[in-house]
């Protein structure tokens, strides 16, 4: 679980970092590719987290 949360956090940070680069340097192909890769990483991490969450239901009792 901690690994999944860490990956989500790092992937989100990568998205923010690449977005900042695009803002500072313009939407050049290299930054666009980096942003696409970061978004794919974030989506994969999110999908894995959701699968884990579904496999291990929890209650707030």
SESE-434032 format. One line per field, with one value per atom (N, C-alpha, C, CB): atom name; residue in three letters; residue number from 1; x, y, z. Coordinates in steps of 0.001 Angstrom, whole numbers, plus 500000, padded with zeros to 6 digits. Each point is the difference from the previous one (the first is absolute). Glycine has a CB too. Layout:
! residues N
atom	[CA	...]
rest	[Ala	...]
nr	[NUM	...]
east	[X	...]
north	[Y	...]
up	[Z	...]
//
This chain:
! residues 61
atom	[N	CA	C	CB	N	CA	C	CB	N	CA	C	CB	N	CA	C	CB	N	CA	C	CB	N	CA	C	CB	N	CA	C	CB	N	CA	C	CB	N	CA	C	CB	N	CA	C	CB	N	CA	C	CB	N	CA	C	CB	N	CA	C	CB	N	CA	C	CB	N	CA	C	CB	N	CA	C	CB	N	CA	C	CB	N	CA	C	CB	N	CA	C	CB	N	CA	C	CB	N	CA	C	CB	N	CA	C	CB	N	CA	C	CB	N	CA	C	CB	N	CA	C	CB	N	CA	C	CB	N	CA	C	CB	N	CA	C	CB	N	CA	C	CB	N	CA	C	CB	N	CA	C	CB	N	CA	C	CB	N	CA	C	CB	N	CA	C	CB	N	CA	C	CB	N	CA	C	CB	N	CA	C	CB	N	CA	C	CB	N	CA	C	CB	N	CA	C	CB	N	CA	C	CB	N	CA	C	CB	N	CA	C	CB	N	CA	C	CB	N	CA	C	CB	N	CA	C	CB	N	CA	C	CB	N	CA	C	CB	N	CA	C	CB	N	CA	C	CB	N	CA	C	CB	N	CA	C	CB	N	CA	C	CB	N	CA	C	CB	N	CA	C	CB	N	CA	C	CB	N	CA	C	CB	N	CA	C	CB	N	CA	C	CB	N	CA	C	CB	N	CA	C	CB]
rest	[Unk	Unk	Unk	Unk	Unk	Unk	Unk	Unk	Unk	Unk	Unk	Unk	Unk	Unk	Unk	Unk	Unk	Unk	Unk	Unk	Unk	Unk	Unk	Unk	Unk	Unk	Unk	Unk	Unk	Unk	Unk	Unk	Unk	Unk	Unk	Unk	Unk	Unk	Unk	Unk	Unk	Unk	Unk	Unk	Unk	Unk	Unk	Unk	Unk	Unk	Unk	Unk	Unk	Unk	Unk	Unk	Unk	Unk	Unk	Unk	Unk	Unk	Unk	Unk	Unk	Unk	Unk	Unk	Unk	Unk	Unk	Unk	Unk	Unk	Unk	Unk	Unk	Unk	Unk	Unk	Unk	Unk	Unk	Unk	Unk	Unk	Unk	Unk	Unk	Unk	Unk	Unk	Unk	Unk	Unk	Unk	Unk	Unk	Unk	Unk	Unk	Unk	Unk	Unk	Unk	Unk	Unk	Unk	Unk	Unk	Unk	Unk	Unk	Unk	Unk	Unk	Unk	Unk	Unk	Unk	Unk	Unk	Unk	Unk	Unk	Unk	Unk	Unk	Unk	Unk	Unk	Unk	Unk	Unk	Unk	Unk	Unk	Unk	Unk	Unk	Unk	Unk	Unk	Unk	Unk	Unk	Unk	Unk	Unk	Unk	Unk	Unk	Unk	Unk	Unk	Unk	Unk	Unk	Unk	Unk	Unk	Unk	Unk	Unk	Unk	Unk	Unk	Unk	Unk	Unk	Unk	Unk	Unk	Unk	Unk	Unk	Unk	Unk	Unk	Unk	Unk	Unk	Unk	Unk	Unk	Unk	Unk	Unk	Unk	Unk	Unk	Unk	Unk	Unk	Unk	Unk	Unk	Unk	Unk	Unk	Unk	Unk	Unk	Unk	Unk	Unk	Unk	Unk	Unk	Unk	Unk	Unk	Unk	Unk	Unk	Unk	Unk	Unk	Unk	Unk	Unk	Unk	Unk	Unk	Unk	Unk	Unk	Unk	Unk	Unk	Unk	Unk	Unk	Unk	Unk	Unk	Unk	Unk	Unk	Unk	Unk	Unk	Unk	Unk]
nr	[1	1	1	1	2	2	2	2	3	3	3	3	4	4	4	4	5	5	5	5	6	6	6	6	7	7	7	7	8	8	8	8	9	9	9	9	10	10	10	10	11	11	11	11	12	12	12	12	13	13	13	13	14	14	14	14	15	15	15	15	16	16	16	16	17	17	17	17	18	18	18	18	19	19	19	19	20	20	20	20	21	21	21	21	22	22	22	22	23	23	23	23	24	24	24	24	25	25	25	25	26	26	26	26	27	27	27	27	28	28	28	28	29	29	29	29	30	30	30	30	31	31	31	31	32	32	32	32	33	33	33	33	34	34	34	34	35	35	35	35	36	36	36	36	37	37	37	37	38	38	38	38	39	39	39	39	40	40	40	40	41	41	41	41	42	42	42	42	43	43	43	43	44	44	44	44	45	45	45	45	46	46	46	46	47	47	47	47	48	48	48	48	49	49	49	49	50	50	50	50	51	51	51	51	52	52	52	52	53	53	53	53	54	54	54	54	55	55	55	55	56	56	56	56	57	57	57	57	58	58	58	58	59	59	59	59	60	60	60	60	61	61	61	61]
east	[500817	499183	500859	498212	502787	500860	500715	500306	500078	500658	499057	501431	497292	499026	499802	498861	501042	499824	501241	498468	502700	501242	500057	501171	498457	500018	498996	500693	498130	499019	500574	498125	502503	500578	501112	499428	501468	501106	499503	501510	497507	499447	499312	499694	499574	499342	501038	498044	503024	501076	500630	500447	499743	500577	499083	501153	497544	499055	500125	498421	501617	500126	501321	498556	502519	501306	500046	501051	498414	500027	499058	500559	498344	499101	500708	497998	502777	500765	501019	499696	500982	500961	499312	501399	497439	499254	499597	499155	500454	499596	501201	498172	502960	501185	500667	500328	499637	500773	499152	501772	496928	499129	499681	500963	498013	499519	500777	497707	503586	500833	499847	501631	498672	499782	500603	499954	501253	500623	499174	502262	497239	499220	498643	501170	498273	498731	500155	499324	501770	500248	500188	501059	499707	500211	498675	502329	496831	498698	499136	500152	499851	499224	500469	499645	501671	500540	499620	501902	498164	499638	498519	501795	497359	498563	499711	499496	501215	499830	500433	500368	500739	500470	498973	502381	497068	499007	498747	500897	498657	498814	500238	499367	501809	500330	499992	501394	499210	500036	498588	502290	496901	498612	499223	500076	500094	499316	500417	499879	501414	500493	499441	502099	497851	499448	498521	501671	497578	498571	499778	499548	501291	499898	500279	500702	500321	500313	498841	502456	497016	498904	498769	500879	498854	498853	500235	499488	501760	500324	499985	501378	498857	500057	499009	502445	496275	499003	500198	498374	501249	500133	498719	502530	497310	498831	500496	498492	500669	500338	499421	500079	499536	499390	500953	498580]
north	[498803	501197	501257	498743	501301	501180	500224	499637	499268	500111	500611	498016	501597	500560	501494	497769	502611	501414	500792	499388	500051	500671	500174	499031	499954	500104	501052	497581	502449	501032	501393	498415	501744	501293	500405	499550	499529	500306	500265	498588	500656	500202	501361	497510	502850	501313	501115	499025	500809	501002	500123	499507	499372	500032	500772	497791	502013	500734	501499	498018	502352	501417	500586	499601	499646	500490	500205	498824	500227	500150	501117	497559	502620	501102	501339	498580	501498	501222	500259	499634	499319	500159	500511	498159	501280	500438	501464	497657	502741	501394	500936	499230	500363	500854	500052	499468	499419	499898	499861	498977	501014	499844	498536	502084	497701	498640	499380	500626	499208	499385	498489	501920	497385	498550	499213	500262	500106	499244	500114	500388	500795	500185	499305	502202	497841	499310	498495	501798	497628	498559	499672	499880	500964	499766	500076	500950	500009	500144	498777	502508	497010	498809	498785	500928	498907	498880	500111	499826	501370	500220	499692	501761	498654	499737	498508	502248	497047	498549	499317	500127	500322	499439	500234	500382	500835	500314	499148	502339	497476	499186	498552	501526	497941	498621	499861	499726	501212	499961	500095	501046	499806	500150	498699	502471	496918	498736	498902	500653	499281	498999	500256	499748	501506	500328	499632	501860	498461	499678	498491	502120	497124	498534	499470	499898	500634	499587	500341	500332	500870	500447	499118	502335	497242	499124	498603	501313	498239	498655	499912	499664	501463	500017	501049	499251	500435	500982	500328	499141	502037	500448	500725	500203	499915	500722	501070	497962	502990	501085	499766	501565	497186	499662	500226	498334]
up	[500000	500000	500000	501197	499672	500055	498673	502456	496887	498703	498979	500542	499491	499068	500245	499876	501370	500327	499602	501901	498332	499618	498487	502009	497233	498545	499518	499845	500761	499648	500248	500560	500581	500363	499033	502398	497306	499104	498577	501425	498137	498660	499912	499733	501296	500013	499989	501245	499512	500020	498622	502425	496881	498655	499050	500424	499698	499162	500274	499981	501280	500345	499513	501995	498156	499561	498490	501935	497316	498544	499555	499759	500953	499672	500223	500626	500440	500281	498892	502477	497060	498910	498737	500976	498730	498818	500135	499653	501538	500225	499842	501566	498972	499965	498626	502392	496879	498762	498742	501349	498815	498840	499737	499031	500194	499737	498842	500844	499342	498981	500067	500106	498798	499942	501160	497572	502870	501101	501278	498979	501324	501219	499860	500446	498348	499770	500203	498381	501107	500184	501478	497717	502968	501433	500753	499826	499816	500650	499718	499803	498966	499647	500805	497685	502428	500773	501470	498387	502141	501401	500228	500191	498890	500137	499912	499009	500122	499897	501290	497520	503053	501271	501100	499299	500746	501013	499815	500139	498635	499744	500402	498121	501580	500379	501524	497900	502792	501462	500572	499979	499439	500462	499786	499473	499355	499710	500984	497575	502730	500948	501398	498637	501762	501309	500070	500234	498730	499985	500024	498739	500562	500020	501401	497584	503070	501367	500924	499570	500290	500855	499828	499866	498919	499738	500565	497928	502041	500482	501525	497952	502711	501456	500529	499967	499944	500469	501474	498299	502046	501385	500402	499778	501516	500515	500954	499762	500475	500932	501388	498070	502207	501300	501137	498879]
//
